Amino acid sequence: MKIPKTLTTYCPKCKTHREFTITLYKAGKRRGSKLGERRQAERKKGYGGQKFPLQHNQAKTTKKQSLKLSCKECNYMMQRKGIRLKKAEVV
Ligand SMILES: [Zn+2]
């Protein structure tokens, strides 16, 4: 699906309609030094380490892709609800 680069919608910070630039949300880089990662590493240590079942058979064939909007005036960032798409493209 092709998504336009800009969109006009309500900005809660400016309190009026403003033009927003659209980018696709991407998960951040995983860092081994962060608390959650350290905690999980500690849980997995030793005999019988895996603490919850890993999912192997995925029913879904697509991933939800959410849009990241940022206001051109005040740089306020917000996200749109994810929609299931095979391929999202910002044009
Ligand atoms: Zn704004």
PDB file of the backbone (N, CA, C, O) and the ligand in Angstrom, with CONECT records:
HET     ZN  A 101       1
ATOM      1  N   MET A   1       0.829  -1.187   0.000  1.00  0.00           N
ATOM      2  CA  MET A   1       0.000   0.000   0.000  1.00  0.00           C
ATOM      3  C   MET A   1       0.873   1.250   0.000  1.00  0.00           C
ATOM      4  O   MET A   1       1.853   1.346   0.738  1.00  0.00           O
ATOM      5  N   LYS A   2       0.492   2.201  -0.844  1.00  0.00           N
ATOM      6  CA  LYS A   2       1.251   3.441  -0.915  1.00  0.00           C
ATOM      7  C   LYS A   2       0.647   4.470   0.034  1.00  0.00           C
ATOM      8  O   LYS A   2      -0.560   4.713   0.025  1.00  0.00           O
ATOM      9  N   ILE A   3       1.502   5.064   0.846  1.00  0.00           N
ATOM     10  CA  ILE A   3       1.056   6.040   1.846  1.00  0.00           C
ATOM     11  C   ILE A   3       1.659   7.393   1.483  1.00  0.00           C
ATOM     12  O   ILE A   3       2.856   7.474   1.205  1.00  0.00           O
ATOM     13  N   PRO A   4       0.849   8.469   1.480  1.00  0.00           N
ATOM     14  CA  PRO A   4       1.394   9.790   1.155  1.00  0.00           C
ATOM     15  C   PRO A   4       2.375  10.294   2.227  1.00  0.00           C
ATOM     16  O   PRO A   4       2.265   9.946   3.403  1.00  0.00           O
ATOM     17  N   LYS A   5       3.335  11.123   1.788  1.00  0.00           N
ATOM     18  CA  LYS A   5       4.378  11.640   2.679  1.00  0.00           C
ATOM     19  C   LYS A   5       3.837  12.581   3.740  1.00  0.00           C
ATOM     20  O   LYS A   5       4.343  12.608   4.862  1.00  0.00           O
ATOM     21  N   THR A   6       2.822  13.347   3.400  1.00  0.00           N
ATOM     22  CA  THR A   6       2.263  14.317   4.346  1.00  0.00           C
ATOM     23  C   THR A   6       0.770  14.107   4.525  1.00  0.00           C
ATOM     24  O   THR A   6       0.108  13.475   3.702  1.00  0.00           O
ATOM     25  N   LEU A   7       0.253  14.655   5.626  1.00  0.00           N
ATOM     26  CA  LEU A   7      -1.145  14.491   5.996  1.00  0.00           C
ATOM     27  C   LEU A   7      -1.533  15.674   6.861  1.00  0.00           C
ATOM     28  O   LEU A   7      -0.743  16.123   7.692  1.00  0.00           O
ATOM     29  N   THR A   8      -2.740  16.182   6.676  1.00  0.00           N
ATOM     30  CA  THR A   8      -3.209  17.278   7.517  1.00  0.00           C
ATOM     31  C   THR A   8      -4.190  16.728   8.539  1.00  0.00           C
ATOM     32  O   THR A   8      -5.213  16.140   8.188  1.00  0.00           O
ATOM     33  N   THR A   9      -3.863  16.928   9.802  1.00  0.00           N
ATOM     34  CA  THR A   9      -4.719  16.443  10.884  1.00  0.00           C
ATOM     35  C   THR A   9      -4.545  17.309  12.123  1.00  0.00           C
ATOM     36  O   THR A   9      -3.718  18.220  12.153  1.00  0.00           O
ATOM     37  N   TYR A  10      -5.339  17.009  13.140  1.00  0.00           N
ATOM     38  CA  TYR A  10      -5.328  17.814  14.356  1.00  0.00           C
ATOM     39  C   TYR A  10      -4.042  17.605  15.160  1.00  0.00           C
ATOM     40  O   TYR A  10      -3.620  16.471  15.387  1.00  0.00           O
ATOM     41  N   CYS A  11      -3.429  18.704  15.584  1.00  0.00           N
ATOM     42  CA  CYS A  11      -2.242  18.635  16.437  1.00  0.00           C
ATOM     43  C   CYS A  11      -2.638  19.046  17.844  1.00  0.00           C
ATOM     44  O   CYS A  11      -3.049  20.189  18.046  1.00  0.00           O
ATOM     45  N   PRO A  12      -2.529  18.152  18.831  1.00  0.00           N
ATOM     46  CA  PRO A  12      -2.932  18.492  20.200  1.00  0.00           C
ATOM     47  C   PRO A  12      -2.079  19.591  20.842  1.00  0.00           C
ATOM     48  O   PRO A  12      -2.530  20.275  21.761  1.00  0.00           O
ATOM     49  N   LYS A  13      -0.854  19.754  20.359  1.00  0.00           N
ATOM     50  CA  LYS A  13       0.026  20.772  20.941  1.00  0.00           C
ATOM     51  C   LYS A  13      -0.282  22.151  20.373  1.00  0.00           C
ATOM     52  O   LYS A  13      -0.351  23.130  21.117  1.00  0.00           O
ATOM     53  N   CYS A  14      -0.469  22.233  19.035  1.00  0.00           N
ATOM     54  CA  CYS A  14      -0.818  23.498  18.389  1.00  0.00           C
ATOM     55  C   CYS A  14      -2.302  23.826  18.557  1.00  0.00           C
ATOM     56  O   CYS A  14      -2.707  24.979  18.408  1.00  0.00           O
ATOM     57  N   LYS A  15      -3.104  22.817  18.865  1.00  0.00           N
ATOM     58  CA  LYS A  15      -4.559  22.927  19.024  1.00  0.00           C
ATOM     59  C   LYS A  15      -5.287  23.360  17.755  1.00  0.00           C
ATOM     60  O   LYS A  15      -6.380  23.923  17.825  1.00  0.00           O
ATOM     61  N   THR A  16      -4.689  23.102  16.610  1.00  0.00           N
ATOM     62  CA  THR A  16      -5.351  23.305  15.312  1.00  0.00           C
ATOM     63  C   THR A  16      -4.907  22.201  14.364  1.00  0.00           C
ATOM     64  O   THR A  16      -4.088  21.351  14.714  1.00  0.00           O
ATOM     65  N   HIS A  17      -5.463  22.229  13.160  1.00  0.00           N
ATOM     66  CA  HIS A  17      -5.016  21.301  12.148  1.00  0.00           C
ATOM     67  C   HIS A  17      -3.684  21.778  11.574  1.00  0.00           C
ATOM     68  O   HIS A  17      -3.501  22.956  11.266  1.00  0.00           O
ATOM     69  N   ARG A  18      -2.769  20.834  11.440  1.00  0.00           N
ATOM     70  CA  ARG A  18      -1.448  21.134  10.915  1.00  0.00           C
ATOM     71  C   ARG A  18      -1.027  20.029   9.958  1.00  0.00           C
ATOM     72  O   ARG A  18      -1.613  18.947   9.936  1.00  0.00           O
ATOM     73  N   GLU A  19      -0.003  20.320   9.170  1.00  0.00           N
ATOM     74  CA  GLU A  19       0.529  19.316   8.268  1.00  0.00           C
ATOM     75  C   GLU A  19       1.554  18.446   9.010  1.00  0.00           C
ATOM     76  O   GLU A  19       2.417  18.959   9.723  1.00  0.00           O
ATOM     77  N   PHE A  20       1.444  17.139   8.833  1.00  0.00           N
ATOM     78  CA  PHE A  20       2.324  16.185   9.489  1.00  0.00           C
ATOM     79  C   PHE A  20       3.117  15.414   8.436  1.00  0.00           C
ATOM     80  O   PHE A  20       2.594  15.109   7.364  1.00  0.00           O
ATOM     81  N   THR A  21       4.359  15.104   8.736  1.00  0.00           N
ATOM     82  CA  THR A  21       5.128  14.229   7.842  1.00  0.00           C
ATOM     83  C   THR A  21       5.004  12.799   8.356  1.00  0.00           C
ATOM     84  O   THR A  21       5.004  12.564   9.564  1.00  0.00           O
ATOM     85  N   ILE A  22       4.900  11.863   7.450  1.00  0.00           N
ATOM     86  CA  ILE A  22       4.680  10.467   7.807  1.00  0.00           C
ATOM     87  C   ILE A  22       5.942   9.642   7.575  1.00  0.00           C
ATOM     88  O   ILE A  22       6.579   9.729   6.525  1.00  0.00           O
ATOM     89  N   THR A  23       6.285   8.844   8.578  1.00  0.00           N
ATOM     90  CA  THR A  23       7.334   7.832   8.415  1.00  0.00           C
ATOM     91  C   THR A  23       6.813   6.534   9.016  1.00  0.00           C
ATOM     92  O   THR A  23       5.895   6.552   9.835  1.00  0.00           O
ATOM     93  N   LEU A  24       7.385   5.431   8.618  1.00  0.00           N
ATOM     94  CA  LEU A  24       6.968   4.145   9.167  1.00  0.00           C
ATOM     95  C   LEU A  24       7.690   3.880  10.479  1.00  0.00           C
ATOM     96  O   LEU A  24       8.887   4.137  10.610  1.00  0.00           O
ATOM     97  N   TYR A  25       6.934   3.355  11.457  1.00  0.00           N
ATOM     98  CA  TYR A  25       7.538   3.040  12.751  1.00  0.00           C
ATOM     99  C   TYR A  25       8.485   1.868  12.601  1.00  0.00           C
ATOM    100  O   TYR A  25       8.165   0.879  11.942  1.00  0.00           O
ATOM    101  N   LYS A  26       9.646   1.981  13.212  1.00  0.00           N
ATOM    102  CA  LYS A  26      10.618   0.889  13.217  1.00  0.00           C
ATOM    103  C   LYS A  26      11.065   0.671  14.664  1.00  0.00           C
ATOM    104  O   LYS A  26      11.364   1.625  15.382  1.00  0.00           O
ATOM    105  N   ALA A  27      11.106  -0.589  15.077  1.00  0.00           N
ATOM    106  CA  ALA A  27      11.525  -0.894  16.446  1.00  0.00           C
ATOM    107  C   ALA A  27      12.977  -0.489  16.644  1.00  0.00           C
ATOM    108  O   ALA A  27      13.789  -0.587  15.724  1.00  0.00           O
ATOM    109  N   GLY A  28      13.297  -0.037  17.842  1.00  0.00           N
ATOM    110  CA  GLY A  28      14.649   0.419  18.138  1.00  0.00           C
ATOM    111  C   GLY A  28      15.642  -0.720  18.203  1.00  0.00           C
ATOM    112  O   GLY A  28      15.262  -1.888  18.284  1.00  0.00           O
ATOM    113  N   LYS A  29      16.923  -0.372  18.167  1.00  0.00           N
ATOM    114  CA  LYS A  29      17.982  -1.368  18.212  1.00  0.00           C
ATOM    115  C   LYS A  29      18.055  -1.987  19.607  1.00  0.00           C
ATOM    116  O   LYS A  29      17.969  -1.279  20.610  1.00  0.00           O
ATOM    117  N   ARG A  30      18.213  -3.313  19.666  1.00  0.00           N
ATOM    118  CA  ARG A  30      18.312  -4.007  20.944  1.00  0.00           C
ATOM    119  C   ARG A  30      19.725  -3.832  21.501  1.00  0.00           C
ATOM    120  O   ARG A  30      20.719  -4.009  20.797  1.00  0.00           O
ATOM    121  N   ARG A  31      19.778  -3.478  22.792  1.00  0.00           N
ATOM    122  CA  ARG A  31      21.065  -3.288  23.435  1.00  0.00           C
ATOM    123  C   ARG A  31      21.196  -4.258  24.599  1.00  0.00           C
ATOM    124  O   ARG A  31      20.356  -4.291  25.498  1.00  0.00           O
ATOM    125  N   GLY A  32      22.256  -5.040  24.566  1.00  0.00           N
ATOM    126  CA  GLY A  32      22.450  -6.084  25.572  1.00  0.00           C
ATOM    127  C   GLY A  32      22.649  -5.572  26.975  1.00  0.00           C
ATOM    128  O   GLY A  32      22.490  -6.319  27.940  1.00  0.00           O
ATOM    129  N   SER A  33      23.000  -4.292  27.102  1.00  0.00           N
ATOM    130  CA  SER A  33      23.299  -3.745  28.420  1.00  0.00           C
ATOM    131  C   SER A  33      22.057  -3.248  29.144  1.00  0.00           C
ATOM    132  O   SER A  33      22.124  -2.917  30.328  1.00  0.00           O
ATOM    133  N   LYS A  34      20.911  -3.191  28.441  1.00  0.00           N
ATOM    134  CA  LYS A  34      19.693  -2.652  29.065  1.00  0.00           C
ATOM    135  C   LYS A  34      19.103  -3.638  30.063  1.00  0.00           C
ATOM    136  O   LYS A  34      19.327  -4.844  29.969  1.00  0.00           O
ATOM    137  N   LEU A  35      18.341  -3.104  31.025  1.00  0.00           N
ATOM    138  CA  LEU A  35      17.848  -3.901  32.148  1.00  0.00           C
ATOM    139  C   LEU A  35      17.014  -5.099  31.712  1.00  0.00           C
ATOM    140  O   LEU A  35      17.230  -6.205  32.207  1.00  0.00           O
ATOM    141  N   GLY A  36      16.085  -4.911  30.816  1.00  0.00           N
ATOM    142  CA  GLY A  36      15.236  -6.007  30.361  1.00  0.00           C
ATOM    143  C   GLY A  36      16.033  -7.144  29.747  1.00  0.00           C
ATOM    144  O   GLY A  36      15.742  -8.318  29.976  1.00  0.00           O
ATOM    145  N   GLU A  37      17.041  -6.784  28.965  1.00  0.00           N
ATOM    146  CA  GLU A  37      17.895  -7.781  28.320  1.00  0.00           C
ATOM    147  C   GLU A  37      18.727  -8.519  29.361  1.00  0.00           C
ATOM    148  O   GLU A  37      18.890  -9.737  29.289  1.00  0.00           O
ATOM    149  N   ARG A  38      19.252  -7.770  30.331  1.00  0.00           N
ATOM    150  CA  ARG A  38      20.065  -8.378  31.397  1.00  0.00           C
ATOM    151  C   ARG A  38      19.219  -9.326  32.232  1.00  0.00           C
ATOM    152  O   ARG A  38      19.655 -10.422  32.586  1.00  0.00           O
ATOM    153  N   ARG A  39      17.989  -8.886  32.546  1.00  0.00           N
ATOM    154  CA  ARG A  39      17.084  -9.691  33.365  1.00  0.00           C
ATOM    155  C   ARG A  39      16.741 -10.996  32.643  1.00  0.00           C
ATOM    156  O   ARG A  39      16.737 -12.068  33.248  1.00  0.00           O
ATOM    157  N   GLN A  40      16.455 -10.891  31.342  1.00  0.00           N
ATOM    158  CA  GLN A  40      16.115 -12.070  30.557  1.00  0.00           C
ATOM    159  C   GLN A  40      17.305 -13.021  30.463  1.00  0.00           C
ATOM    160  O   GLN A  40      17.135 -14.238  30.534  1.00  0.00           O
ATOM    161  N   ALA A  41      18.495 -12.475  30.307  1.00  0.00           N
ATOM    162  CA  ALA A  41      19.703 -13.293  30.243  1.00  0.00           C
ATOM    163  C   ALA A  41      19.895 -14.051  31.548  1.00  0.00           C
ATOM    164  O   ALA A  41      20.308 -15.211  31.550  1.00  0.00           O
ATOM    165  N   GLU A  42      19.591 -13.383  32.662  1.00  0.00           N
ATOM    166  CA  GLU A  42      19.723 -14.001  33.989  1.00  0.00           C
ATOM    167  C   GLU A  42      18.704 -15.131  34.145  1.00  0.00           C
ATOM    168  O   GLU A  42      19.015 -16.177  34.715  1.00  0.00           O
ATOM    169  N   ARG A  43      17.478 -14.916  33.633  1.00  0.00           N
ATOM    170  CA  ARG A  43      16.415 -15.931  33.710  1.00  0.00           C
ATOM    171  C   ARG A  43      16.774 -17.162  32.911  1.00  0.00           C
ATOM    172  O   ARG A  43      16.497 -18.288  33.325  1.00  0.00           O
ATOM    173  N   LYS A  44      17.391 -16.944  31.766  1.00  0.00           N
ATOM    174  CA  LYS A  44      17.669 -18.041  30.845  1.00  0.00           C
ATOM    175  C   LYS A  44      18.902 -18.867  31.230  1.00  0.00           C
ATOM    176  O   LYS A  44      19.173 -19.917  30.647  1.00  0.00           O
ATOM    177  N   LYS A  45      19.626 -18.377  32.206  1.00  0.00           N
ATOM    178  CA  LYS A  45      20.859 -19.024  32.627  1.00  0.00           C
ATOM    179  C   LYS A  45      20.605 -20.430  33.185  1.00  0.00           C
ATOM    180  O   LYS A  45      19.575 -20.668  33.814  1.00  0.00           O
ATOM    181  N   GLY A  46      21.508 -21.330  32.964  1.00  0.00           N
ATOM    182  CA  GLY A  46      21.472 -22.636  33.624  1.00  0.00           C
ATOM    183  C   GLY A  46      20.571 -23.667  32.976  1.00  0.00           C
ATOM    184  O   GLY A  46      20.103 -23.481  31.853  1.00  0.00           O
ATOM    185  N   TYR A  47      20.333 -24.757  33.690  1.00  0.00           N
ATOM    186  CA  TYR A  47      19.555 -25.878  33.169  1.00  0.00           C
ATOM    187  C   TYR A  47      18.078 -25.504  33.094  1.00  0.00           C
ATOM    188  O   TYR A  47      17.545 -24.956  34.059  1.00  0.00           O
ATOM    189  N   GLY A  48      17.396 -25.781  31.979  1.00  0.00           N
ATOM    190  CA  GLY A  48      15.972 -25.458  31.812  1.00  0.00           C
ATOM    191  C   GLY A  48      15.729 -23.973  31.806  1.00  0.00           C
ATOM    192  O   GLY A  48      14.826 -23.477  32.480  1.00  0.00           O
ATOM    193  N   GLY A  49      16.524 -23.270  31.053  1.00  0.00           N
ATOM    194  CA  GLY A  49      16.536 -21.814  31.118  1.00  0.00           C
ATOM    195  C   GLY A  49      15.347 -21.088  30.529  1.00  0.00           C
ATOM    196  O   GLY A  49      14.941 -20.049  31.048  1.00  0.00           O
ATOM    197  N   GLN A  50      14.770 -21.621  29.436  1.00  0.00           N
ATOM    198  CA  GLN A  50      13.682 -20.896  28.773  1.00  0.00           C
ATOM    199  C   GLN A  50      12.445 -20.853  29.667  1.00  0.00           C
ATOM    200  O   GLN A  50      11.932 -21.903  30.053  1.00  0.00           O
ATOM    201  N   LYS A  51      11.951 -19.645  30.006  1.00  0.00           N
ATOM    202  CA  LYS A  51      10.896 -19.507  31.004  1.00  0.00           C
ATOM    203  C   LYS A  51       9.488 -19.422  30.440  1.00  0.00           C
ATOM    204  O   LYS A  51       8.522 -19.561  31.190  1.00  0.00           O
ATOM    205  N   PHE A  52       9.345 -19.199  29.145  1.00  0.00           N
ATOM    206  CA  PHE A  52       8.004 -19.157  28.547  1.00  0.00           C
ATOM    207  C   PHE A  52       8.102 -19.820  27.183  1.00  0.00           C
ATOM    208  O   PHE A  52       9.158 -19.777  26.553  1.00  0.00           O
ATOM    209  N   PRO A  53       6.998 -20.445  26.707  1.00  0.00           N
ATOM    210  CA  PRO A  53       7.082 -21.150  25.432  1.00  0.00           C
ATOM    211  C   PRO A  53       7.324 -20.206  24.261  1.00  0.00           C
ATOM    212  O   PRO A  53       6.714 -19.141  24.162  1.00  0.00           O
ATOM    213  N   LEU A  54       8.218 -20.614  23.387  1.00  0.00           N
ATOM    214  CA  LEU A  54       8.478 -19.828  22.178  1.00  0.00           C
ATOM    215  C   LEU A  54       7.442 -20.206  21.131  1.00  0.00           C
ATOM    216  O   LEU A  54       7.100 -21.379  20.986  1.00  0.00           O
ATOM    217  N   GLN A  55       6.947 -19.219  20.407  1.00  0.00           N
ATOM    218  CA  GLN A  55       5.952 -19.491  19.375  1.00  0.00           C
ATOM    219  C   GLN A  55       6.639 -19.892  18.074  1.00  0.00           C
ATOM    220  O   GLN A  55       7.492 -19.170  17.558  1.00  0.00           O
ATOM    221  N   HIS A  56       6.253 -21.060  17.552  1.00  0.00           N
ATOM    222  CA  HIS A  56       6.878 -21.535  16.321  1.00  0.00           C
ATOM    223  C   HIS A  56       5.963 -21.438  15.113  1.00  0.00           C
ATOM    224  O   HIS A  56       6.398 -21.068  14.023  1.00  0.00           O
ATOM    225  N   ASN A  57       4.656 -21.779  15.317  1.00  0.00           N
ATOM    226  CA  ASN A  57       3.738 -21.774  14.178  1.00  0.00           C
ATOM    227  C   ASN A  57       2.923 -20.494  14.164  1.00  0.00           C
ATOM    228  O   ASN A  57       1.949 -20.358  14.903  1.00  0.00           O
ATOM    229  N   GLN A  58       3.324 -19.567  13.327  1.00  0.00           N
ATOM    230  CA  GLN A  58       2.638 -18.289  13.246  1.00  0.00           C
ATOM    231  C   GLN A  58       1.409 -18.406  12.351  1.00  0.00           C
ATOM    232  O   GLN A  58       1.497 -18.913  11.233  1.00  0.00           O
ATOM    233  N   ALA A  59       0.266 -17.937  12.841  1.00  0.00           N
ATOM    234  CA  ALA A  59      -0.970 -17.969  12.053  1.00  0.00           C
ATOM    235  C   ALA A  59      -1.028 -16.798  11.083  1.00  0.00           C
ATOM    236  O   ALA A  59      -1.556 -16.921   9.978  1.00  0.00           O
ATOM    237  N   LYS A  60      -0.492 -15.682  11.496  1.00  0.00           N
ATOM    238  CA  LYS A  60      -0.559 -14.469  10.682  1.00  0.00           C
ATOM    239  C   LYS A  60       0.547 -14.470   9.625  1.00  0.00           C
ATOM    240  O   LYS A  60       1.661 -14.938   9.862  1.00  0.00           O
ATOM    241  N   THR A  61       0.208 -13.936   8.462  1.00  0.00           N
ATOM    242  CA  THR A  61       1.197 -13.857   7.390  1.00  0.00           C
ATOM    243  C   THR A  61       1.716 -12.432   7.203  1.00  0.00           C
ATOM    244  O   THR A  61       2.653 -12.194   6.441  1.00  0.00           O
ATOM    245  N   THR A  62       1.098 -11.499   7.904  1.00  0.00           N
ATOM    246  CA  THR A  62       1.523 -10.108   7.784  1.00  0.00           C
ATOM    247  C   THR A  62       1.824  -9.531   9.166  1.00  0.00           C
ATOM    248  O   THR A  62       1.447 -10.107  10.187  1.00  0.00           O
ATOM    249  N   LYS A  63       2.506  -8.394   9.182  1.00  0.00           N
ATOM    250  CA  LYS A  63       2.771  -7.703  10.439  1.00  0.00           C
ATOM    251  C   LYS A  63       2.021  -6.393  10.432  1.00  0.00           C
ATOM    252  O   LYS A  63       1.766  -5.804   9.382  1.00  0.00           O
ATOM    253  N   LYS A  64       1.667  -5.940  11.643  1.00  0.00           N
ATOM    254  CA  LYS A  64       1.009  -4.644  11.746  1.00  0.00           C
ATOM    255  C   LYS A  64       2.049  -3.550  11.561  1.00  0.00           C
ATOM    256  O   LYS A  64       3.135  -3.599  12.139  1.00  0.00           O
ATOM    257  N   GLN A  65       1.700  -2.570  10.750  1.00  0.00           N
ATOM    258  CA  GLN A  65       2.631  -1.469  10.540  1.00  0.00           C
ATOM    259  C   GLN A  65       1.970  -0.168  10.946  1.00  0.00           C
ATOM    260  O   GLN A  65       0.930   0.210  10.408  1.00  0.00           O
ATOM    261  N   SER A  66       2.589   0.518  11.905  1.00  0.00           N
ATOM    262  CA  SER A  66       2.009   1.769  12.365  1.00  0.00           C
ATOM    263  C   SER A  66       2.774   2.946  11.776  1.00  0.00           C
ATOM    264  O   SER A  66       3.953   2.850  11.436  1.00  0.00           O
ATOM    265  N   LEU A  67       2.060   4.053  11.671  1.00  0.00           N
ATOM    266  CA  LEU A  67       2.644   5.254  11.087  1.00  0.00           C
ATOM    267  C   LEU A  67       3.080   6.211  12.181  1.00  0.00           C
ATOM    268  O   LEU A  67       2.404   6.367  13.198  1.00  0.00           O
ATOM    269  N   LYS A  68       4.217   6.848  11.956  1.00  0.00           N
ATOM    270  CA  LYS A  68       4.725   7.839  12.892  1.00  0.00           C
ATOM    271  C   LYS A  68       4.505   9.207  12.255  1.00  0.00           C
ATOM    272  O   LYS A  68       5.026   9.491  11.177  1.00  0.00           O
ATOM    273  N   LEU A  69       3.728  10.051  12.932  1.00  0.00           N
ATOM    274  CA  LEU A  69       3.444  11.377  12.394  1.00  0.00           C
ATOM    275  C   LEU A  69       4.189  12.415  13.206  1.00  0.00           C
ATOM    276  O   LEU A  69       4.236  12.332  14.433  1.00  0.00           O
ATOM    277  N   SER A  70       4.770  13.389  12.531  1.00  0.00           N
ATOM    278  CA  SER A  70       5.393  14.481  13.270  1.00  0.00           C
ATOM    279  C   SER A  70       4.950  15.812  12.682  1.00  0.00           C
ATOM    280  O   SER A  70       4.985  16.015  11.468  1.00  0.00           O
ATOM    281  N   CYS A  71       4.530  16.721  13.573  1.00  0.00           N
ATOM    282  CA  CYS A  71       4.015  18.034  13.185  1.00  0.00           C
ATOM    283  C   CYS A  71       5.138  18.871  12.585  1.00  0.00           C
ATOM    284  O   CYS A  71       6.245  18.922  13.120  1.00  0.00           O
ATOM    285  N   LYS A  72       4.838  19.527  11.464  1.00  0.00           N
ATOM    286  CA  LYS A  72       5.859  20.334  10.798  1.00  0.00           C
ATOM    287  C   LYS A  72       6.169  21.614  11.570  1.00  0.00           C
ATOM    288  O   LYS A  72       7.265  22.161  11.449  1.00  0.00           O
ATOM    289  N   GLU A  73       5.208  22.095  12.365  1.00  0.00           N
ATOM    290  CA  GLU A  73       5.380  23.352  13.104  1.00  0.00           C
ATOM    291  C   GLU A  73       6.111  23.131  14.432  1.00  0.00           C
ATOM    292  O   GLU A  73       7.094  23.811  14.726  1.00  0.00           O
ATOM    293  N   CYS A  74       5.621  22.173  15.230  1.00  0.00           N
ATOM    294  CA  CYS A  74       6.146  22.037  16.591  1.00  0.00           C
ATOM    295  C   CYS A  74       6.865  20.705  16.841  1.00  0.00           C
ATOM    296  O   CYS A  74       7.310  20.449  17.960  1.00  0.00           O
ATOM    297  N   ASN A  75       6.982  19.861  15.816  1.00  0.00           N
ATOM    298  CA  ASN A  75       7.630  18.553  15.912  1.00  0.00           C
ATOM    299  C   ASN A  75       6.968  17.583  16.900  1.00  0.00           C
ATOM    300  O   ASN A  75       7.606  16.649  17.386  1.00  0.00           O
ATOM    301  N   TYR A  76       5.683  17.818  17.190  1.00  0.00           N
ATOM    302  CA  TYR A  76       4.960  16.893  18.054  1.00  0.00           C
ATOM    303  C   TYR A  76       4.823  15.554  17.331  1.00  0.00           C
ATOM    304  O   TYR A  76       4.425  15.508  16.166  1.00  0.00           O
ATOM    305  N   MET A  77       5.157  14.457  18.034  1.00  0.00           N
ATOM    306  CA  MET A  77       5.111  13.137  17.402  1.00  0.00           C
ATOM    307  C   MET A  77       3.937  12.346  17.928  1.00  0.00           C
ATOM    308  O   MET A  77       3.655  12.354  19.127  1.00  0.00           O
ATOM    309  N   MET A  78       3.249  11.659  17.024  1.00  0.00           N
ATOM    310  CA  MET A  78       2.210  10.735  17.454  1.00  0.00           C
ATOM    311  C   MET A  78       2.164   9.560  16.495  1.00  0.00           C
ATOM    312  O   MET A  78       2.734   9.599  15.405  1.00  0.00           O
ATOM    313  N   GLN A  79       1.472   8.512  16.927  1.00  0.00           N
ATOM    314  CA  GLN A  79       1.412   7.314  16.110  1.00  0.00           C
ATOM    315  C   GLN A  79      -0.009   6.984  15.741  1.00  0.00           C
ATOM    316  O   GLN A  79      -0.942   7.209  16.512  1.00  0.00           O
ATOM    317  N   ARG A  80      -0.161   6.441  14.540  1.00  0.00           N
ATOM    318  CA  ARG A  80      -1.453   5.948  14.085  1.00  0.00           C
ATOM    319  C   ARG A  80      -1.514   4.456  14.350  1.00  0.00           C
ATOM    320  O   ARG A  80      -0.496   3.764  14.315  1.00  0.00           O
ATOM    321  N   LYS A  81      -2.723   3.965  14.618  1.00  0.00           N
ATOM    322  CA  LYS A  81      -2.925   2.543  14.895  1.00  0.00           C
ATOM    323  C   LYS A  81      -2.382   1.685  13.765  1.00  0.00           C
ATOM    324  O   LYS A  81      -2.503   2.037  12.591  1.00  0.00           O
ATOM    325  N   GLY A  82      -1.784   0.558  14.125  1.00  0.00           N
ATOM    326  CA  GLY A  82      -1.207  -0.323  13.120  1.00  0.00           C
ATOM    327  C   GLY A  82      -2.258  -1.000  12.255  1.00  0.00           C
ATOM    328  O   GLY A  82      -3.318  -1.395  12.741  1.00  0.00           O
ATOM    329  N   ILE A  83      -1.957  -1.130  10.983  1.00  0.00           N
ATOM    330  CA  ILE A  83      -2.837  -1.856  10.076  1.00  0.00           C
ATOM    331  C   ILE A  83      -2.047  -3.009   9.468  1.00  0.00           C
ATOM    332  O   ILE A  83      -0.844  -2.885   9.238  1.00  0.00           O
ATOM    333  N   ARG A  84      -2.714  -4.122   9.208  1.00  0.00           N
ATOM    334  CA  ARG A  84      -2.038  -5.292   8.651  1.00  0.00           C
ATOM    335  C   ARG A  84      -1.793  -5.080   7.163  1.00  0.00           C
ATOM    336  O   ARG A  84      -2.728  -4.890   6.386  1.00  0.00           O
ATOM    337  N   LEU A  85      -0.531  -5.115   6.782  1.00  0.00           N
ATOM    338  CA  LEU A  85      -0.144  -4.913   5.399  1.00  0.00           C
ATOM    339  C   LEU A  85       1.001  -5.826   5.048  1.00  0.00           C
ATOM    340  O   LEU A  85       1.870  -6.104   5.874  1.00  0.00           O
ATOM    341  N   LYS A  86       0.995  -6.296   3.799  1.00  0.00           N
ATOM    342  CA  LYS A  86       2.143  -7.058   3.327  1.00  0.00           C
ATOM    343  C   LYS A  86       3.309  -6.107   3.115  1.00  0.00           C
ATOM    344  O   LYS A  86       4.446  -6.401   3.483  1.00  0.00           O
ATOM    345  N   LYS A  87       3.007  -4.963   2.515  1.00  0.00           N
ATOM    346  CA  LYS A  87       4.068  -3.999   2.231  1.00  0.00           C
ATOM    347  C   LYS A  87       3.507  -2.591   2.323  1.00  0.00           C
ATOM    348  O   LYS A  87       2.517  -2.271   1.665  1.00  0.00           O
ATOM    349  N   ALA A  88       4.128  -1.752   3.132  1.00  0.00           N
ATOM    350  CA  ALA A  88       3.746  -0.356   3.226  1.00  0.00           C
ATOM    351  C   ALA A  88       4.880   0.487   2.653  1.00  0.00           C
ATOM    352  O   ALA A  88       6.060   0.229   2.893  1.00  0.00           O
ATOM    353  N   GLU A  89       4.486   1.502   1.890  1.00  0.00           N
ATOM    354  CA  GLU A  89       5.486   2.318   1.214  1.00  0.00           C
ATOM    355  C   GLU A  89       5.093   3.774   1.345  1.00  0.00           C
ATOM    356  O   GLU A  89       3.960   4.141   1.033  1.00  0.00           O
ATOM    357  N   VAL A  90       6.019   4.614   1.805  1.00  0.00           N
ATOM    358  CA  VAL A  90       5.732   6.047   1.900  1.00  0.00           C
ATOM    359  C   VAL A  90       6.201   6.707   0.604  1.00  0.00           C
ATOM    360  O   VAL A  90       7.388   6.703   0.279  1.00  0.00           O
ATOM    361  N   VAL A  91       5.241   7.271  -0.125  1.00  0.00           N
ATOM    362  CA  VAL A  91       5.592   7.913  -1.411  1.00  0.00           C
ATOM    363  C   VAL A  91       5.403   9.420  -1.358  1.00  0.00           C
ATOM    364  O   VAL A  91       5.651  10.108  -2.347  1.00  0.00           O
TER     365      VAL A  91
HETATM  366 ZN    ZN A 101       1.969  21.020  16.194  1.00  0.00          ZN2+
END
